[in-house]
Structures are given as structure tokens and as C-alpha cells.
């Protein structure tokens, strides 16, 4: 099944502009030119949204970015679905303990990346790996072997992370890039500019968080929140199943689990799937009430690349009221995206994305391709970057 597109187009556009020195302003749907590439590595080999890692190396909630271990959604639309999963709390939840700013060598290229093992003692630094490929560059190291990397300028880059340790199901036959437990961040880095993000557009594989520090003292943090890092992986999977309506639970079950929690289009929401028409009635209501004259989206709300505001409205379950959109799909209400408390209040909605917002720092996540509409994604941009701390969790 076709996965949702990644957002490299946005990163390329930001780098080309070369002037983004603060996080983006609230989105108006005009700078969300996502590409149609799936979750492929730098070698352009598509990654599976199921169990296999690439062999070539590969919205928004009412929460405030904290996880309590108790989640609620609208379930079937009649009764809330609540889950009370136990939080293990084994890792640091204090930002001062979580982030380690020490021993960061100054960059000779653009900026220094430092990698932090935040698997709560589950894996040694020798079992947590990072990889970066760009042009003639091909780097693959454990944190124990090389805890930092001097990052050069590069466009549409990805950095992959793997857990590779003895024993099943972690065992990866001596090649970390073959591990089924992997994830990635993506970026475009100019000579004097960082643009990048974590992403859950395709799937969740490993917990990731970023801290960007720039020469003027500006810092930003994005990714999974500290409580989610403190919780064991099994707890996170169970929290997802408890928090979402029944239709979404299979996304965190075999054959995807224990390796991935996949986005809906990679499961039964894709073309031909049991829930391919999950949004159909809401879309019909939105089109009729607003007199929309553009083609309706396909399975899982797909096919609205030219209309990111409409796409975001469908996934967030807003915008069905008359007068929200112009007939050509243009948003007709200023400040429409200002209140995230209006999002995900009933089915149908993208509760996969909602979960990652509920468990994201400051409630931000990239849960679907146009989650940056309204500035609710994990995209960060600033000039004069000095270093990036990358936390990798289990």
C-alpha cells in the first residue's frame, strides 16, 4: 500500500529561500509543498512501513506536550475510548537531565551533531547506531565509536538511527543498517542555515527528539516528550492502542508491531483497505456545505497536495461548516487554525496523528503530510546553527 509522502519539498524550499531565521509563522497552506516520495533512504530505495528497514541506509492535539499515561479519544463517536497504561518512568523526565550539552567539539563544516542514548539502560552505546549518506559521504557508527558528527551542508538529507544488539527480535546479523528497529530525521542544511524536523508521516520506529542550538543563543526542542522517552517501548505501543478508536489499533499490532506503528494509509486505511472510505461521509458534508468545486480526495483522504488546508481539515475533523472554504478550496476564515482544542474532537479524524501530538514536546508532531498547516509540526529553522543534540530512545 502507498505510504503518505514525506516533506522534503518543504525543506528544499526553506533552504532555497535562505532567510528563515525564526520558526515558521502560522501556516496558510502555501508553503507545504510536500513531495510524493515515500519513506526512502538517501539511496532512493523505498523503506517498508512494515518490518523491514531500508537496505541502502536508509495533527495537533489539545495536549501540552506531556504524557500522563491516560489517553482519551472519541472512540466510536458515542463513548470515549480511554486507556490507563502504566508508565515505567525509568528515564529522565527533567530537561536538564535529559539533554547533555557537554563535550561538543566546534564544527569545521556547518554544525556539530551529538547523539544521546536515551534507551534507559536497555542498550549500550555500542548498540545504538547512526548513519548519514550524502554524495560521496557514507558514515555508519555506534554512539560508542563516534558520539558526534561534523555535519556539512546538504539538501534533502536524512540521518538514520538503528538499534542493533544480540538476541531476538533485535538481532540484525552484524549489519546495523539491516535492523528492523530504525527511524530517521530529515533536513536541508545550508552553509549558514538549518531546516529540519522529526517525522511520523510514515511511521514510528524509535523515539526521537532534537535540540537545536544556534550562535545567537536561540534553542528549540522537538520530538517525543520526556515522559514518552521514560516509558518502555511496550508501554508506548499499549498507550497507542488504548488511546485510539478501534479502527486504528491494528497500526500498532502485528505484522507491524513490535517494529513499527505505521500511519493509517500503510494499514487498512489505504486503497482497497477496510477503512479506505473512513473519511468519506465527512468529506461529503464538507464539500456540500462549502460548495467545493474541486475533486474529492481518494482513499484515506489522499490526493489533496494542491489544497493542504483542506487536507489538514479532514484529518483534524474541522471545517465542515458552511463558509469555512471558498469553492476553489481556499480557506475563507482568518485565524482558523489558532485553537488546537477544536481538533480531533470526533470521528472521523486522524487519531494516529493525534497520539503523536499528545506525546510530543509542546504538542507538536508531523503526523501527516500537511501537519505544518497552522505551525503544528516539528519543523524548525534558524540561521547560524552551532550544534544539534539528537536523543534516540526505545
N, C-alpha and C positions, 0 to 999 in steps of 0.2 A: 504494500500500500504506500501511496505517496506521502511523504512527511511534509510538514509545513516548511516554508522557506526560512532560511537564515536571514540575517540583517546586514550582510556585508555591504550592500548598496549604501546604506546609511553611513557606514564608517568611511567608505571611499569618498562620499560626498563631503563629509566633515573634513577629511584630510585635504581635499581639493580646495575647500574654502579657506582653510589655514587661518581662520580668525576666531575660532571658538575658544574663548578664554574663560568661560564660565559654563556651568551645566546648561543644557538647552532650556529655553523658555517653554511654558506650557504649549504642547503641540497643537498645531492647527491642521494636522494631517497632510501638510505639504512637504515635509522632509522625511518621510518614512518610505523611501523608495527601496523596499526590500527586494533582494534578488530572488530568483527562483531556485537557487542551489539548495540542495538538501545538506544534511549534516556530513559533509565530506571533509577529509583531511587535506592538507596542503598538496598532496599528490593527486587531488581531484578524484579519489576513489570514494564512492558513497559509503558512509558508515551505516550500519544496521541500527534500527531502533529497537531491535530485539536483544539478542545475546552477544553478537559478535562485535568486536572492536575493529576499526579500520586496520588493514594490514599495511597501509602505506604511511603510517603515522598520522597516523591521522593528524483581567487584569487587576487588577488592583482591588484591594480589599479594604475593609474598614479597620483592619488591624493596624497597630502602630509599630509593627516590625518585631513583636515579641511573641514567643510561643509559650502557651500555658499548658500544653498537653491536652486541652479540651477544645474541640472544634465543633462548630455547628454550621449546617447548611440547610437549604430548604428541602432536601430530600426529594420526595416525590411531588413536592409542591403543596402538600397538605400538612405533613408533620415534619418538623425539623429532624435531621439526622445528626445525632450527637455521638461523639466518641470520647472516652476518657482514657486515653493511652498513657501509660506510665512513662514519665521522663526519667532517664537514668542519671542525668546531670553529672556525668563523670568528667567533663572537660570544663575549661574556664568560661564563665559567662560574663566576667568583667573585662571590658575592652582593654584596660591597661595590662591585664594578664594575657589576653588573647594575642595582641599584636606585639611583635618583637622588632624594635627599631635598631637594635644593636648590630654591630659588625657588618655594616653595609658599605662595601667599597664604592668610591665615587666612579661614575660611569666615564668611560672614554668614548663611548658612542652616544646614544641619546639618553638612556636611563638604565638603572640597575633594577633587576627583578630579584627579590629574595623569597624563597619558598619555605613555608612553615608547615610542619607536620602537626596537624590538629586532629589526629585519629584517636586521641585519648589513650595512648599507650597500646592500642590494638596492633599497630605495625611500627617497626623500627624505621629510622630514616633511610636505611638501606633497602627498604621495601616500598618506598614511596618515590615514584619517578616523575620526571617532567621531560617534555620533548618539544623541540621547536625546529621547523624546517622553513627555509625561505631561500630561493635561488640555490646557491652553492652551499648554503649553511645546512647542516644536519646535526643536531645535538640531541642526545638522549642520555640522561644521567639520573642517578638517585640523588636524593637530598643529601645523603651522607657523602657522596662523591663530590657533588658540586651544589652547594646551597644557594648560590647566586648566579645570575647571568647578566652580562653586559649587552643590553638589547640595542640593536641597530635600527635605523629607520626601515620600515617595511609596510606594504599595503596589503589589506585583506589577510592579515596574518592570524594564525591560530596557534595556541600553545596547549598541548595535551598533557593530561596527568593520568597516571596509572597506579594501581596497587598490584604488586607482583610479589607473592610470598609463597613458601611451600605449603602444600596441603590443599584439599578441595574445599570450596569451589574456587579458591583464589588462584591456584596454581596456573601459571602461564608458560610452562615449558621453557623457562630460561630466557624468554624474549618478552620484556615488559610491554612492548607495543602490541603484543597478542592478547594482553589481558582483557577479560570481559568486563572488568571494573575500571572504567575510564570516564573522563569528562574533559571539557575544554573551555577556554575563554577565547575571545576574538577581539581583534584590534586593528586599527590603522595608526601607525606611529610615524609622524613626520620628523624632520630634523629638529624641530622645536615644539612638538605638539603630541599629546596623547589623546586618542579617541578609542574607547573600547567598552567592553561590558562582559558580564557573565550572561549565560543564556539558558533558558529552559524551553526554548521554542521547539526543540526536537525531543528532549528527554532529560530526566535527572539520572546521573550516573554516580557522581561523587559530590559531596558538599564542597562548595567553593565560595570564597569571599575575597574581595580585593580592597586594599587600602592604597590610594594614590596620594603621594606627597610631592608637592611642586616647590620650586625655588622661592616663590613668594610666601610660603608657609601654608598655602591652600591645601586642604586634605579632603578626601571623600572616601566613604566606605560603601560597598555594595555587596550583595550576595546573600547567602543564607544567614539567619541571625544566630546569635551566640548560643541560645538555648538549643537550637536545632543542631549545631555542632556538638554540644554537650551530650545530646541524646545518641544512643546507639542506632545504627542503621536499621535494625529490625523495628525499633520504636518509630522511626520516621515513616517506614513503609506502612506500619499499622495505623499511625496517625492519619496518613493519607486515606486509607481505606475507610476509617471511621468518619472522616470529615466530609467525604464527597457522597453525592447521591449514588444509588446502586449502579446506574449505567456507567459510571466512571471507575468503579472499583477494579475492573479487570485490568486496568492500565498498570496496576501495581501487583499483579498476580502472574504466575507462570503462564506463558513461556517468557514473559518479560522479566519478572522477578526471579531471582534476587538481584539481577544485574541492573535493571533499569525500571524507572517509572516513565512510561512513554506518553507523549502528547496524544490527544484523542484521535487525531487523524491517522496515527500509526496503529490504532486499535480498531474497534468496531464502529468508530465514527467515520472512517474513510469510505471511499466509494465501494458500494456493494456490502458494507457492513451493517450490522443490526441497527445501529444508531445513525446511519448516514443522513437521515432526514430529521435528526433530533431538533434542529432549529427551524424546521420548515414552517410550522404554524406561526411562530413569532415573526419570521421573515414576511409571511403573507400579511400579517397585521401591520407591520412597519411599512410595507410597500403601499398597502391600501390607504392607510391613514395619512400618509405623506404624499400620495400621488406620485410615487417614484416611477420614473420612466426609463430607468436603466435595467439591464438584465439582472435577474435574481441570481444569487450565488448558487454554487453547486453543493455537493455533499460536504458536510461539516462546515458550512459557511464559506467555502473556498471560492476563489475567483474574483475577489474584490481588491486587487492590487491597486487599481486606479482610484479607489474610494476607501482609504484607510479609516476615516471616521465612521463610515457605515460598518466596516468590519469590526472595529472596536465596539461599536454599539451593540451589535449582535452578540458578541462574546460576553459583554458585560451586562446584558439584559437591560438596556436602556434605549430610549429613542423611538419607541413605538407610537408615542403621542403625536397627533397631528401638529404640524408646524415645526417639528424638530429639524426636518431636512427639506431642502428645495427639491423640485422634481428631478434635477440633474444629479442628486446625491450630495450636494454641498450642504454642510452644516449651517443651519439658519439661526442658531442661538449662541450669542457670545457668552463665554464662561460656562458652557455646557458641561465641561469636564472638571469643574472646580471641586465638586463634592464626591469623593470616592465612596462615601456612605450610601450613595444611590446605586452602586454597582453590585451585581451578583445577589440581588435580593430575592430572586425566584428563578425557577426553571422556565425555559432552558437558558443555561449560561455555561461558560467555560469554567467549571469548578476545578479543573486541573490547574488553570492559571491562578484562580483564587487561592488555592492552597499555597502556592509559592509566594504570593503576596503576603499571606498570613504569616509565613515563616521567613520573610525577607527583612533585611535591615531597612528601617524606615518604610516598611510596607511595599518596597519596590521589587519588581521581578520582570523578566522578559518571558512571559508565559505564552504569548502567541505573537505572530509576526508584527502586528501593529500596536503592541503594548506600549510603545513610546508615545502614542496619542495621549495628550494631556500630561506628558512627562512623568509617567509612572513606571518606566522601565529602569533597568540598571545601567543605562548608557551614561558614561561620564566623559568629560572632555575638558582639557586645560592645557595651557602653554607652559613651557619651561618645566617639564616633568623631571624630577630627580630620581625617585625610586617608586617601585610598586611592591607591596607585600602581598603574597598570594598564599592564602590559607587553604589547605587541602584536608578534608575531613572524611570520615567514614559514616 
